[in-house]
Amino acid sequence: MKGPLQALPKSKMAEHAQVAGCPKLETQLLEWISERRQRSGGVSISKVWVKALTLVKAMPNNIVGFKASYRWGIRFMQQQNLSVRRQTIAQKLPADFGAMLKLLEFQQYIMKTAQLGSVADRQHGSNAINV
């Protein structure tokens, strides 16, 4: 009797990809990714596969034949339902931001007052002549 994988047509034999090759490595990688994300660090696919290679070398029983590539990183992220986030730059506000905000509000008030004044002049039919 054929096993479940051999019973499938050749085009459907990709069922074996759902099993983790090294579950210990994958759990360590997931922990590393979650730690980086908690510290607001970016996690790119290239960082994932480089970290996987360093973890494999650090393991006492080195996994024979393990090859992590960029494509491996993509598949790992997809299998774990992880997304690659873009890094954003968060800048600190200047120390005198409150004063700058007050200046901006004052400038907006002056411009609004000037616009209202020119509208009022037009509505009242101001016939002033500038010489």
N, CA, C and O atoms as a printed pandas DataFrame, in Angstrom:
     atom_number atom_name residue_name chain_id  residue_number  x_coord  y_coord  z_coord
0              1         N          MET        A               1    0.842   -1.170    0.000
1              2        CA          MET        A               1    0.000    0.000    0.000
2              3         C          MET        A               1    0.890    1.238    0.000
3              4         O          MET        A               1    1.920    1.279    0.673
4              5         N          LYS        A               2    0.474    2.252   -0.771
5              6        CA          LYS        A               2    1.256    3.470   -0.889
6              7         C          LYS        A               2    1.021    4.369    0.313
7              8         O          LYS        A               2   -0.048    4.368    0.922
8              9         N          GLY        A               3    2.070    5.146    0.639
9             10        CA          GLY        A               3    1.946    6.138    1.702
10            11         C          GLY        A               3    1.127    7.322    1.195
11            12         O          GLY        A               3    0.843    7.405    0.001
12            13         N          PRO        A               4    0.746    8.236    2.079
13            14        CA          PRO        A               4   -0.091    9.363    1.669
14            15         C          PRO        A               4    0.592   10.262    0.627
15            16         O          PRO        A               4   -0.083   10.836   -0.227
16            17         N          LEU        A               5    1.922   10.388    0.693
17            18        CA          LEU        A               5    2.613   11.238   -0.266
18            19         C          LEU        A               5    2.686   10.572   -1.640
19            20         O          LEU        A               5    2.513   11.238   -2.660
20            21         N          GLN        A               6    2.939    9.282   -1.671
21            22        CA          GLN        A               6    3.029    8.580   -2.954
22            23         C          GLN        A               6    1.663    8.425   -3.606
23            24         O          GLN        A               6    1.582    8.267   -4.824
24            25         N          ALA        A               7    0.592    8.467   -2.829
25            26        CA          ALA        A               7   -0.751    8.316   -3.388
26            27         C          ALA        A               7   -1.187    9.574   -4.135
27            28         O          ALA        A               7   -2.104    9.509   -4.954
28            29         N          LEU        A               8   -0.567   10.690   -3.880
29            30        CA          LEU        A               8   -0.933   11.943   -4.555
30            31         C          LEU        A               8   -0.377   11.982   -5.976
31            32         O          LEU        A               8    0.645   11.357   -6.259
32            33         N          PRO        A               9   -1.037   12.707   -6.862
33            34        CA          PRO        A               9   -0.451   12.905   -8.193
34            35         C          PRO        A               9    0.853   13.695   -8.070
35            36         O          PRO        A               9    1.053   14.401   -7.082
36            37         N          LYS        A              10    1.741   13.586   -9.058
37            38        CA          LYS        A              10    3.050   14.238   -8.991
38            39         C          LYS        A              10    2.934   15.746   -8.834
39            40         O          LYS        A              10    3.793   16.359   -8.200
40            41         N          SER        A              11    1.906   16.355   -9.387
41            42        CA          SER        A              11    1.759   17.805   -9.291
42            43         C          SER        A              11    1.308   18.246   -7.899
43            44         O          SER        A              11    1.360   19.435   -7.585
44            45         N          LYS        A              12    0.866   17.305   -7.062
45            46        CA          LYS        A              12    0.359   17.649   -5.723
46            47         C          LYS        A              12    1.285   17.178   -4.601
47            48         O          LYS        A              12    0.872   17.179   -3.442
48            49         N          MET        A              13    2.494   16.786   -4.896
49            50        CA          MET        A              13    3.375   16.213   -3.880
50            51         C          MET        A              13    4.101   17.263   -3.042
51            52         O          MET        A              13    5.148   16.967   -2.467
52            53         N          ALA        A              14    3.591   18.435   -2.964
53            54        CA          ALA        A              14    4.230   19.473   -2.164
54            55         C          ALA        A              14    3.724   19.469   -0.726
55            56         O          ALA        A              14    4.034   20.385    0.035
56            57         N          GLU        A              15    2.963   18.471   -0.346
57            58        CA          GLU        A              15    2.386   18.381    0.990
58            59         C          GLU        A              15    3.453   18.319    2.074
59            60         O          GLU        A              15    3.203   18.759    3.196
60            61         N          HIS        A              16    4.610   17.798    1.780
61            62        CA          HIS        A              16    5.652   17.621    2.777
62            63         C          HIS        A              16    6.290   18.937    3.224
63            64         O          HIS        A              16    7.034   18.939    4.205
64            65         N          ALA        A              17    6.034   20.030    2.558
65            66        CA          ALA        A              17    6.655   21.317    2.899
66            67         C          ALA        A              17    6.102   21.900    4.200
67            68         O          ALA        A              17    6.704   22.825    4.746
68            69         N          GLN        A              18    4.985   21.396    4.713
69            70        CA          GLN        A              18    4.393   21.940    5.926
70            71         C          GLN        A              18    5.084   21.452    7.195
71            72         O          GLN        A              18    4.864   22.022    8.264
72            73         N          VAL        A              19    5.909   20.417    7.106
73            74        CA          VAL        A              19    6.580   19.858    8.265
74            75         C          VAL        A              19    7.896   20.608    8.474
75            76         O          VAL        A              19    8.657   20.812    7.528
76            77         N          ALA        A              20    8.156   21.009    9.701
77            78        CA          ALA        A              20    9.387   21.743    9.997
78            79         C          ALA        A              20   10.582   20.813    9.910
79            80         O          ALA        A              20   10.566   19.712   10.460
80            81         N          GLY        A              21   11.624   21.263    9.213
81            82        CA          GLY        A              21   12.842   20.468    9.092
82            83         C          GLY        A              21   13.591   20.408   10.413
83            84         O          GLY        A              21   14.118   19.362   10.789
84            85         N          CYS        A              22   13.635   21.512   11.102
85            86        CA          CYS        A              22   14.283   21.587   12.410
86            87         C          CYS        A              22   13.437   22.473   13.307
87            88         O          CYS        A              22   13.604   23.692   13.303
88            89         N          PRO        A              23   12.528   21.879   14.082
89            90        CA          PRO        A              23   11.616   22.681   14.896
90            91         C          PRO        A              23   12.330   23.551   15.935
91            92         O          PRO        A              23   11.860   24.646   16.245
92            93         N          LYS        A              24   13.462   23.078   16.477
93            94        CA          LYS        A              24   14.193   23.850   17.465
94            95         C          LYS        A              24   14.735   25.142   16.841
95            96         O          LYS        A              24   14.687   26.205   17.461
96            97         N          LEU        A              25   15.240   25.041   15.633
97            98        CA          LEU        A              25   15.743   26.214   14.920
98            99         C          LEU        A              25   14.614   27.206   14.655
99           100         O          LEU        A              25   14.781   28.412   14.835
100          101         N          GLU        A              26   13.482   26.695   14.231
101          102        CA          GLU        A              26   12.350   27.566   13.919
102          103         C          GLU        A              26   11.816   28.277   15.165
103          104         O          GLU        A              26   11.450   29.450   15.094
104          105         N          THR        A              27   11.767   27.584   16.299
105          106        CA          THR        A              27   11.297   28.245   17.517
106          107         C          THR        A              27   12.286   29.315   17.969
107          108         O          THR        A              27   11.877   30.376   18.441
108          109         N          GLN        A              28   13.584   29.048   17.828
109          110        CA          GLN        A              28   14.586   30.062   18.180
110          111         C          GLN        A              28   14.478   31.266   17.253
111          112         O          GLN        A              28   14.606   32.406   17.699
112          113         N          LEU        A              29   14.245   31.021   15.976
113          114        CA          LEU        A              29   14.080   32.121   15.023
114          115         C          LEU        A              29   12.842   32.950   15.338
115          116         O          LEU        A              29   12.880   34.180   15.285
116          117         N          LEU        A              30   11.747   32.276   15.664
117          118        CA          LEU        A              30   10.521   32.997   16.013
118          119         C          LEU        A              30   10.709   33.848   17.267
119          120         O          LEU        A              30   10.204   34.968   17.337
120          121         N          GLU        A              31   11.431   33.325   18.254
121          122        CA          GLU        A              31   11.724   34.099   19.457
122          123         C          GLU        A              31   12.568   35.323   19.115
123          124         O          GLU        A              31   12.313   36.418   19.617
124          125         N          TRP        A              32   13.574   35.136   18.258
125          126        CA          TRP        A              32   14.450   36.240   17.862
126          127         C          TRP        A              32   13.657   37.325   17.123
127          128         O          TRP        A              32   13.854   38.516   17.364
128          129         N          ILE        A              33   12.766   36.907   16.228
129          130        CA          ILE        A              33   11.947   37.862   15.472
130          131         C          ILE        A              33   11.033   38.638   16.412
131          132         O          ILE        A              33   10.898   39.855   16.287
132          133         N          SER        A              34   10.402   37.930   17.360
133          134        CA          SER        A              34    9.493   38.624   18.283
134          135         C          SER        A              34   10.263   39.581   19.196
135          136         O          SER        A              34    9.754   40.655   19.517
136          137         N          GLU        A              35   11.462   39.220   19.614
137          138        CA          GLU        A              35   12.279   40.122   20.429
138          139         C          GLU        A              35   12.639   41.387   19.650
139          140         O          GLU        A              35   12.551   42.495   20.179
140          141         N          ARG        A              36   13.042   41.217   18.399
141          142        CA          ARG        A              36   13.402   42.383   17.581
142          143         C          ARG        A              36   12.202   43.283   17.363
143          144         O          ARG        A              36   12.327   44.507   17.400
144          145         N          ARG        A              37   11.047   42.692   17.137
145          146        CA          ARG        A              37    9.855   43.507   16.905
146          147         C          ARG        A              37    9.399   44.218   18.172
147          148         O          ARG        A              37    8.867   45.326   18.098
148          149         N          GLN        A              38    9.598   43.605   19.326
149          150        CA          GLN        A              38    9.248   44.265   20.582
150          151         C          GLN        A              38   10.135   45.473   20.830
151          152         O          GLN        A              38    9.699   46.455   21.432
152          153         N          ARG        A              39   11.394   45.405   20.362
153          154        CA          ARG        A              39   12.316   46.531   20.502
154          155         C          ARG        A              39   12.214   47.483   19.318
155          156         O          ARG        A              39   13.083   48.337   19.140
156          157         N          SER        A              40   11.164   47.349   18.501
157          158        CA          SER        A              40   10.917   48.172   17.312
158          159         C          SER        A              40   12.033   48.043   16.287
159          160         O          SER        A              40   12.342   48.998   15.574
160          161         N          GLY        A              41   12.627   46.881   16.215
161          162        CA          GLY        A              41   13.670   46.634   15.224
162          163         C          GLY        A              41   13.068   46.007   13.985
163          164         O          GLY        A              41   12.100   45.250   14.064
164          165         N          GLY        A              42   13.636   46.322   12.858
165          166        CA          GLY        A              42   13.151   45.761   11.602
166          167         C          GLY        A              42   13.651   44.339   11.399
167          168         O          GLY        A              42   14.750   43.988   11.830
168          169         N          VAL        A              43   12.852   43.542   10.751
169          170        CA          VAL        A              43   13.215   42.164   10.436
170          171         C          VAL        A              43   13.037   41.972    8.944
171          172         O          VAL        A              43   11.912   41.907    8.447
172          173         N          SER        A              44   14.141   41.881    8.234
173          174        CA          SER        A              44   14.068   41.644    6.798
174          175         C          SER        A              44   14.298   40.161    6.535
175          176         O          SER        A              44   14.749   39.425    7.413
176          177         N          ILE        A              45   13.988   39.739    5.335
177          178        CA          ILE        A              45   14.158   38.330    4.979
178          179         C          ILE        A              45   15.634   37.953    5.009
179          180         O          ILE        A              45   15.995   36.862    5.452
180          181         N          SER        A              46   16.482   38.859    4.537
181          182        CA          SER        A              46   17.918   38.548    4.555
182          183         C          SER        A              46   18.429   38.422    5.985
183          184         O          SER        A              46   19.293   37.588    6.252
184          185         N          LYS        A              47   17.916   39.229    6.908
185          186        CA          LYS        A              47   18.317   39.101    8.319
186          187         C          LYS        A              47   17.864   37.761    8.886
187          188         O          LYS        A              47   18.557   37.162    9.708
188          189         N          VAL        A              48   16.695   37.294    8.443
189          190        CA          VAL        A              48   16.167   36.018    8.949
190          191         C          VAL        A              48   17.059   34.867    8.520
191          192         O          VAL        A              48   17.414   34.021    9.341
192          193         N          TRP        A              49   17.426   34.824    7.247
193          194        CA          TRP        A              49   18.223   33.668    6.833
194          195         C          TRP        A              49   19.657   33.741    7.322
195          196         O          TRP        A              49   20.281   32.702    7.534
196          197         N          VAL        A              50   20.200   34.942    7.509
197          198        CA          VAL        A              50   21.540   35.054    8.100
198          199         C          VAL        A              50   21.500   34.597    9.558
199          200         O          VAL        A              50   22.402   33.896   10.017
200          201         N          LYS        A              51   20.461   34.991   10.278
201          202        CA          LYS        A              51   20.312   34.555   11.672
202          203         C          LYS        A              51   20.130   33.042   11.742
203          204         O          LYS        A              51   20.648   32.395   12.652
204          205         N          ALA        A              52   19.399   32.479   10.786
205          206        CA          ALA        A              52   19.211   31.023   10.761
206          207         C          ALA        A              52   20.556   30.316   10.588
207          208         O          ALA        A              52   20.813   29.304   11.240
208          209         N          LEU        A              53   21.401   30.837    9.723
209          210        CA          LEU        A              53   22.718   30.221    9.523
210          211         C          LEU        A              53   23.577   30.322   10.778
211          212         O          LEU        A              53   24.283   29.373   11.121
212          213         N          THR        A              54   23.527   31.455   11.464
213          214        CA          THR        A              54   24.317   31.590   12.693
214          215         C          THR        A              54   23.774   30.687   13.809
215          216         O          THR        A              54   24.546   30.146   14.600
216          217         N          LEU        A              55   22.451   30.527   13.870
217          218        CA          LEU        A              55   21.876   29.632   14.877
218          219         C          LEU        A              55   22.259   28.180   14.606
219          220         O          LEU        A              55   22.529   27.423   15.539
220          221         N          VAL        A              56   22.283   27.790   13.331
221          222        CA          VAL        A              56   22.644   26.407   12.985
222          223         C          VAL        A              56   24.094   26.139   13.372
223          224         O          VAL        A              56   24.411   25.068   13.888
224          225         N          LYS        A              57   24.974   27.106   13.125
225          226        CA          LYS        A              57   26.392   26.919   13.482
226          227         C          LYS        A              57   26.582   26.857   14.992
227          228         O          LYS        A              57   27.493   26.184   15.475
228          229         N          ALA        A              58   25.728   27.554   15.744
229          230        CA          ALA        A              58   25.854   27.575   17.201
230          231         C          ALA        A              58   25.250   26.347   17.870
231          232         O          ALA        A              58   25.519   26.090   19.044
232          233         N          MET        A              59   24.438   25.587   17.142
233          234        CA          MET        A              59   23.806   24.401   17.729
234          235         C          MET        A              59   24.857   23.316   17.968
235          236         O          MET        A              59   25.775   23.147   17.166
236          237         N          PRO        A              60   24.716   22.579   19.079
237          238        CA          PRO        A              60   25.715   21.550   19.384
238          239         C          PRO        A              60   25.745   20.432   18.336
239          240         O          PRO        A              60   26.821   19.986   17.939
240          241         N          ASN        A              61   24.593   19.987   17.898
241          242        CA          ASN        A              61   24.551   18.973   16.836
242          243         C          ASN        A              61   24.191   19.696   15.539
243          244         O          ASN        A              61   23.021   19.826   15.180
244          245         N          ASN        A              62   25.214   20.155   14.859
245          246        CA          ASN        A              62   25.043   20.949   13.648
246          247         C          ASN        A              62   24.185   20.181   12.643
247          248         O          ASN        A              62   24.424   19.001   12.384
248          249         N          ILE        A              63   23.190   20.858   12.083
249          250        CA          ILE        A              63   22.281   20.212   11.139
250          251         C          ILE        A              63   23.028   19.983    9.826
251          252         O          ILE        A              63   23.505   20.924    9.194
252          253         N          VAL        A              64   23.117   18.732    9.438
253          254        CA          VAL        A              64   23.856   18.385    8.226
254          255         C          VAL        A              64   23.015   18.727    6.999
255          256         O          VAL        A              64   21.848   18.346    6.909
256          257         N          GLY        A              65   23.607   19.436    6.077
257          258        CA          GLY        A              65   22.936   19.736    4.817
258          259         C          GLY        A              65   21.964   20.897    4.881
259          260         O          GLY        A              65   21.227   21.125    3.922
260          261         N          PHE        A              66   21.938   21.636    5.977
261          262        CA          PHE        A              66   21.018   22.772    6.063
262          263         C          PHE        A              66   21.566   23.923    5.240
263          264         O          PHE        A              66   22.706   24.349    5.423
264          265         N          LYS        A              67   20.744   24.418    4.339
265          266        CA          LYS        A              67   21.131   25.559    3.521
266          267         C          LYS        A              67   19.995   26.576    3.573
267          268         O          LYS        A              67   18.894   26.331    3.081
268          269         N          ALA        A              68   20.289   27.708    4.173
269          270        CA          ALA        A              68   19.298   28.784    4.207
270          271         C          ALA        A              68   19.624   29.751    3.080
271          272         O          ALA        A              68   20.775   30.149    2.900
272          273         N          SER        A              69   18.615   30.119    2.337
273          274        CA          SER        A              69   18.784   31.082    1.254
274          275         C          SER        A              69   17.719   32.161    1.416
275          276         O          SER        A              69   16.886   32.112    2.321
276          277         N          TYR        A              70   17.773   33.119    0.528
277          278        CA          TYR        A              70   16.760   34.177    0.562
278          279         C          TYR        A              70   15.375   33.576    0.352
279          280         O          TYR        A              70   14.425   33.954    1.037
280          281         N          ARG        A              71   15.255   32.650   -0.583
281          282        CA          ARG        A              71   13.976   31.984   -0.850
282          283         C          ARG        A              71   13.518   31.194    0.367
283          284         O          ARG        A              71   12.322   31.144    0.657
284          285         N          TRP        A              72   14.465   30.571    1.090
285          286        CA          TRP        A              72   14.124   29.854    2.310
286          287         C          TRP        A              72   13.520   30.831    3.322
287          288         O          TRP        A              72   12.540   30.506    3.993
288          289         N          GLY        A              73   14.108   32.028    3.430
289          290        CA          GLY        A              73   13.589   33.041    4.349
290          291         C          GLY        A              73   12.171   33.462    3.994
291          292         O          GLY        A              73   11.333   33.651    4.876
292          293         N          ILE        A              74   11.903   33.608    2.693
293          294        CA          ILE        A              74   10.550   33.966    2.236
294          295         C          ILE        A              74    9.562   32.878    2.630
295          296         O          ILE        A              74    8.499   33.174    3.176
296          297         N          ARG        A              75    9.901   31.632    2.361
297          298        CA          ARG        A              75    9.000   30.516    2.701
298          299         C          ARG        A              75    8.792   30.414    4.206
299          300         O          ARG        A              75    7.679   30.162    4.667
300          301         N          PHE        A              76    9.868   30.609    4.975
301          302        CA          PHE        A              76    9.747   30.553    6.440
302          303         C          PHE        A              76    8.782   31.616    6.931
303          304         O          PHE        A              76    7.903   31.333    7.745
304          305         N          MET        A              77    8.942   32.839    6.442
305          306        CA          MET        A              77    8.064   33.926    6.873
306          307         C          MET        A              77    6.615   33.639    6.480
307          308         O          MET        A              77    5.698   33.912    7.254
308          309         N          GLN        A              78    6.407   33.094    5.292
309          310        CA          GLN        A              78    5.043   32.784    4.843
310          311         C          GLN        A              78    4.441   31.657    5.669
311          312         O          GLN        A              78    3.274   31.736    6.054
312          313         N          GLN        A              79    5.210   30.614    5.948
313          314        CA          GLN        A              79    4.696   29.482    6.721
314          315         C          GLN        A              79    4.341   29.884    8.148
315          316         O          GLN        A              79    3.421   29.323    8.744
316          317         N          GLN        A              80    5.066   30.851    8.691
317          318        CA          GLN        A              80    4.801   31.302   10.055
318          319         C          GLN        A              80    3.805   32.463   10.104
319          320         O          GLN        A              80    3.543   33.015   11.172
320          321         N          ASN        A              81    3.253   32.828    8.947
321          322        CA          ASN        A              81    2.309   33.952    8.826
322          323         C          ASN        A              81    2.902   35.257    9.356
323          324         O          ASN        A              81    2.237   36.021   10.056
324          325         N          LEU        A              82    4.152   35.491    9.011
325          326        CA          LEU        A              82    4.841   36.719    9.404
326          327         C          LEU        A              82    4.957   37.627    8.190
327          328         O          LEU        A              82    5.080   37.162    7.057
328          329         N          SER        A              83    4.917   38.908    8.440
329          330        CA          SER        A              83    5.078   39.863    7.353
330          331         C          SER        A              83    6.385   40.610    7.535
331          332         O          SER        A              83    6.888   40.766    8.647
332          333         N          VAL        A              84    6.912   41.058    6.434
333          334        CA          VAL        A              84    8.126   41.864    6.480
334          335         C          VAL        A              84    7.675   43.300    6.599
335          336         O          VAL        A              84    6.984   43.824    5.727
336          337         N          ARG        A              85    8.068   43.922    7.673
337          338        CA          ARG        A              85    7.651   45.297    7.923
338          339         C          ARG        A              85    8.707   46.250    7.413
339          340         O          ARG        A              85    9.903   45.961    7.437
340          341         N          ARG        A              86    8.237   47.391    6.952
341          342        CA          ARG        A              86    9.163   48.438    6.541
342          343         C          ARG        A              86    9.656   49.173    7.768
343          344         O          ARG        A              86    8.926   49.354    8.743
344          345         N          GLN        A              87   10.897   49.589    7.702
345          346        CA          GLN        A              87   11.446   50.354    8.803
346          347         C          GLN        A              87   11.043   51.809    8.637
347          348         O          GLN        A              87   11.153   52.380    7.552
348          349         N          THR        A              88   10.580   52.389    9.714
349          350        CA          THR        A              88   10.230   53.802    9.686
350          351         C          THR        A              88   11.175   54.555   10.604
351          352         O          THR        A              88   11.691   54.011   11.580
352          353         N          ILE        A              89   11.387   55.795   10.272
353          354        CA          ILE        A              89   12.285   56.617   11.063
354          355         C          ILE        A              89   11.446   57.511   11.950
355          356         O          ILE        A              89   10.659   58.322   11.461
356          357         N          ALA        A              90   11.609   57.366   13.229
357          358        CA          ALA        A              90   10.884   58.201   14.185
358          359         C          ALA        A              90   11.861   59.228   14.740
359          360         O          ALA        A              90   12.854   58.872   15.374
360          361         N          GLN        A              91   11.577   60.482   14.503
361          362        CA          GLN        A              91   12.472   61.536   14.968
362          363         C          GLN        A              91   11.910   62.154   16.240
363          364         O          GLN        A              91   10.698   62.276   16.414
364          365         N          LYS        A              92   12.816   62.536   17.114
365          366        CA          LYS        A              92   12.395   63.200   18.342
366          367         C          LYS        A              92   12.055   64.647   18.013
367          368         O          LYS        A              92   12.683   65.269   17.156
368          369         N          LEU        A              93   11.054   65.170   18.707
369          370        CA          LEU        A              93   10.673   66.558   18.524
370          371         C          LEU        A              93   11.716   67.462   19.182
371          372         O          LEU        A              93   12.305   67.095   20.199
372          373         N          PRO        A              94   11.943   68.637   18.607
373          374        CA          PRO        A              94   12.906   69.548   19.223
374          375         C          PRO        A              94   12.449   70.000   20.607
375          376         O          PRO        A              94   11.261   69.951   20.927
376          377         N          ALA        A              95   13.394   70.436   21.415
377          378        CA          ALA        A              95   13.093   70.838   22.792
378          379         C          ALA        A              95   12.155   72.045   22.828
379          380         O          ALA        A              95   11.327   72.160   23.732
380          381         N          ASP        A              96   12.282   72.949   21.845
381          382        CA          ASP        A              96   11.449   74.152   21.829
382          383         C          ASP        A              96   10.227   73.996   20.920
383          384         O          ASP        A              96    9.760   74.959   20.313
384          385         N          PHE        A              97    9.725   72.771   20.841
385          386        CA          PHE        A              97    8.585   72.506   19.954
386          387         C          PHE        A              97    7.342   73.282   20.385
387          388         O          PHE        A              97    6.577   73.739   19.536
388          389         N          GLY        A              98    7.132   73.435   21.691
389          390        CA          GLY        A              98    5.961   74.164   22.185
390          391         C          GLY        A              98    5.974   75.611   21.724
391          392         O          GLY        A              98    4.940   76.149   21.328
392          393         N          ALA        A              99    7.153   76.246   21.774
393          394        CA          ALA        A              99    7.266   77.638   21.327
394          395         C          ALA        A              99    7.039   77.725   19.818
395          396         O          ALA        A              99    6.414   78.667   19.330
396          397         N          MET        A             100    7.552   76.736   19.085
397          398        CA          MET        A             100    7.362   76.730   17.623
398          399         C          MET        A             100    5.883   76.565   17.289
399          400         O          MET        A             100    5.386   77.177   16.344
400          401         N          LEU        A             101    5.187   75.749   18.055
401          402        CA          LEU        A             101    3.769   75.530   17.824
402          403         C          LEU        A             101    2.970   76.804   18.101
403          404         O          LEU        A             101    2.047   77.135   17.357
404          405         N          LYS        A             102    3.325   77.516   19.169
405          406        CA          LYS        A             102    2.649   78.776   19.473
406          407         C          LYS        A             102    2.887   79.802   18.369
407          408         O          LYS        A             102    1.975   80.544   18.003
408          409         N          LEU        A             103    4.119   79.847   17.832
409          410        CA          LEU        A             103    4.430   80.768   16.742
410          411         C          LEU        A             103    3.603   80.435   15.505
411          412         O          LEU        A             103    3.073   81.331   14.848
412          413         N          LEU        A             104    3.494   79.158   15.192
413          414        CA          LEU        A             104    2.702   78.734   14.041
414          415         C          LEU        A             104    1.231   79.106   14.216
415          416         O          LEU        A             104    0.594   79.590   13.280
416          417         N          GLU        A             105    0.696   78.881   15.406
417          418        CA          GLU        A             105   -0.701   79.243   15.664
418          419         C          GLU        A             105   -0.910   80.755   15.536
419          420         O          GLU        A             105   -1.926   81.205   15.006
420          421         N          PHE        A             106    0.069   81.539   16.030
421          422        CA          PHE        A             106   -0.028   82.995   15.919
422          423         C          PHE        A             106    0.004   83.427   14.451
423          424         O          PHE        A             106   -0.760   84.304   14.047
424          425         N          GLN        A             107    0.886   82.815   13.652
425          426        CA          GLN        A             107    0.963   83.158   12.231
426          427         C          GLN        A             107   -0.343   82.815   11.518
427          428         O          GLN        A             107   -0.814   83.587   10.681
428          429         N          GLN        A             108   -0.924   81.675   11.840
429          430        CA          GLN        A             108   -2.195   81.294   11.231
430          431         C          GLN        A             108   -3.298   82.265   11.643
431          432         O          GLN        A             108   -4.153   82.608   10.826
432          433         N          TYR        A             109   -3.289   82.708   12.888
433          434        CA          TYR        A             109   -4.281   83.674   13.368
434          435         C          TYR        A             109   -4.154   84.989   12.603
435          436         O          TYR        A             109   -5.163   85.565   12.196
436          437         N          ILE        A             110   -2.926   85.473   12.401
437          438        CA          ILE        A             110   -2.702   86.726   11.680
438          439         C          ILE        A             110   -3.180   86.608   10.237
439          440         O          ILE        A             110   -3.834   87.515    9.723
440          441         N          MET        A             111   -2.853   85.487    9.579
441          442        CA          MET        A             111   -3.281   85.305    8.184
442          443         C          MET        A             111   -4.806   85.228    8.096
443          444         O          MET        A             111   -5.405   85.800    7.185
444          445         N          LYS        A             112   -5.425   84.532    9.028
445          446        CA          LYS        A             112   -6.880   84.414    9.029
446          447         C          LYS        A             112   -7.529   85.775    9.267
447          448         O          LYS        A             112   -8.523   86.108    8.622
448          449         N          THR        A             113   -6.976   86.560   10.185
449          450        CA          THR        A             113   -7.494   87.897   10.474
450          451         C          THR        A             113   -7.349   88.803    9.254
451          452         O          THR        A             113   -8.257   89.568    8.929
452          453         N          ALA        A             114   -6.204   88.712    8.584
453          454        CA          ALA        A             114   -5.976   89.533    7.393
454          455         C          ALA        A             114   -6.958   89.161    6.290
455          456         O          ALA        A             114   -7.464   90.039    5.591
456          457         N          GLN        A             115   -7.234   87.870    6.127
457          458        CA          GLN        A             115   -8.192   87.433    5.103
458          459         C          GLN        A             115   -9.590   87.907    5.446
459          460         O          GLN        A             115  -10.323   88.366    4.570
460          461         N          LEU        A             116   -9.965   87.802    6.700
461          462        CA          LEU        A             116  -11.294   88.256    7.111
462          463         C          LEU        A             116  -11.425   89.758    6.921
463          464         O          LEU        A             116  -12.485   90.241    6.522
464          465         N          GLY        A             117  -10.361   90.502    7.202
465          466        CA          GLY        A             117  -10.380   91.947    7.015
466          467         C          GLY        A             117  -10.557   92.328    5.561
467          468         O          GLY        A             117  -11.309   93.255    5.258
468          469         N          SER        A             118   -9.883   91.637    4.649
469          470        CA          SER        A             118  -10.018   91.970    3.228
470          471         C          SER        A             118  -11.395   91.570    2.710
471          472         O          SER        A             118  -11.922   92.231    1.815
472          473         N          VAL        A             119  -11.987   90.517    3.240
473          474        CA          VAL        A             119  -13.337   90.116    2.840
474          475         C          VAL        A             119  -14.338   91.152    3.336
475          476         O          VAL        A             119  -15.276   91.505    2.621
476          477         N          ALA        A             120  -14.140   91.639    4.559
477          478        CA          ALA        A             120  -15.050   92.642    5.116
478          479         C          ALA        A             120  -14.965   93.932    4.316
479          480         O          ALA        A             120  -15.987   94.581    4.095
480          481         N          ASP        A             121  -13.775   94.319    3.878
481          482        CA          ASP        A             121  -13.626   95.525    3.061
482          483         C          ASP        A             121  -14.381   95.389    1.752
483          484         O          ASP        A             121  -15.028   96.336    1.306
484          485         N          ARG        A             122  -14.304   94.217    1.133
485          486        CA          ARG        A             122  -15.007   94.004   -0.137
486          487         C          ARG        A             122  -16.517   93.996    0.062
487          488         O          ARG        A             122  -17.257   94.491   -0.788
488          489         N          GLN        A             123  -16.979   93.436    1.180
489          490        CA          GLN        A             123  -18.425   93.364    1.435
490          491         C          GLN        A             123  -18.998   94.746    1.697
491          492         O          GLN        A             123  -20.132   95.019    1.302
492          493         N          HIS        A             124  -18.256   95.618    2.343
493          494        CA          HIS        A             124  -18.765   96.968    2.664
494          495         C          HIS        A             124  -18.512   97.971    1.540
495          496         O          HIS        A             124  -18.913   99.131    1.630
496          497         N          GLY        A             125  -17.858   97.522    0.506
497          498        CA          GLY        A             125  -17.629   98.402   -0.641
498          499         C          GLY        A             125  -16.642   99.499   -0.315
499          500         O          GLY        A             125  -16.898  100.671   -0.595
500          501         N          SER        A             126  -15.558   99.149    0.252
501          502        CA          SER        A             126  -14.554  100.146    0.612
502          503         C          SER        A             126  -14.030  100.834   -0.653
503          504         O          SER        A             126  -13.577  100.176   -1.590
504          505         N          ASN        A             127  -14.100  102.145   -0.661
505          506        CA          ASN        A             127  -13.647  102.924   -1.816
506          507         C          ASN        A             127  -12.357  103.660   -1.493
507          508         O          ASN        A             127  -12.099  104.730   -2.044
508          509         N          ALA        A             128  -11.554  103.103   -0.615
509          510        CA          ALA        A             128  -10.310  103.770   -0.241
510          511         C          ALA        A             128   -9.337  103.731   -1.393
511          512         O          ALA        A             128   -9.189  102.715   -2.072
512          513         N          ILE        A             129   -8.677  104.853   -1.601
513          514        CA          ILE        A             129   -7.688  104.958   -2.679
514          515         C          ILE        A             129   -6.331  105.102   -2.032
515          516         O          ILE        A             129   -6.107  105.991   -1.211
516          517         N          ASN        A             130   -5.434  104.222   -2.411
517          518        CA          ASN        A             130   -4.070  104.288   -1.897
518          519         C          ASN        A             130   -3.252  105.195   -2.787
519          520         O          ASN        A             130   -3.206  104.995   -4.001
520          521         N          VAL        A             131   -2.607  106.187   -2.204
521          522        CA          VAL        A             131   -1.779  107.126   -2.974
522          523         C          VAL        A             131   -0.343  106.882   -2.699
523          524         O          VAL        A             131    0.517  107.570   -3.251
